[in-house]
Amino acid sequence: EKDEPGEEVRVTYRELLELTCRLGNTLKRQGVKQGDRVTIYMPPCPLAVASMLACARIGAVHAVVFAGFSAEALADRIRD
């Protein structure tokens, strides 16, 4: 669901799988491999879910941070 009441995005399992595979392949082309650390900085949405699943699929450790953090708090979370 989006911030506005009544607004939502529906994604089928097939669409989520296809998006997850595409993102996983993109991460691999960018040099991300098993055991690497990835920070995902995006709002809660289907793309964020697919990004987390793509990291898990290729064996990369991921951390999720959302907007609203100060620059220092964001830097601390990324370092952690």
Phi, psi and omega in degrees: 000146178270180182295326181279133179301138178088349178264126179212160176242128179254133180229132177280164176299322179297314179298319179295318178297315180298317179294319179298315180296317179298316179294320178300316178295322178295316178299316179297319178296332179276000176097006178283132181225177182305132179091345177291158179255135181230133173254127180256117181242094180199161180289160177294117182198171179302326179295324177294318178298314179297325178295317178296316179294324178295318177299314179298322182297323181264359177086018177271139177281132182234151173233142182247129174231145181245163179299161179107349177275149173290166180300319180293316180296320178296315179299319178298316181294321179293317178296321180297000000 
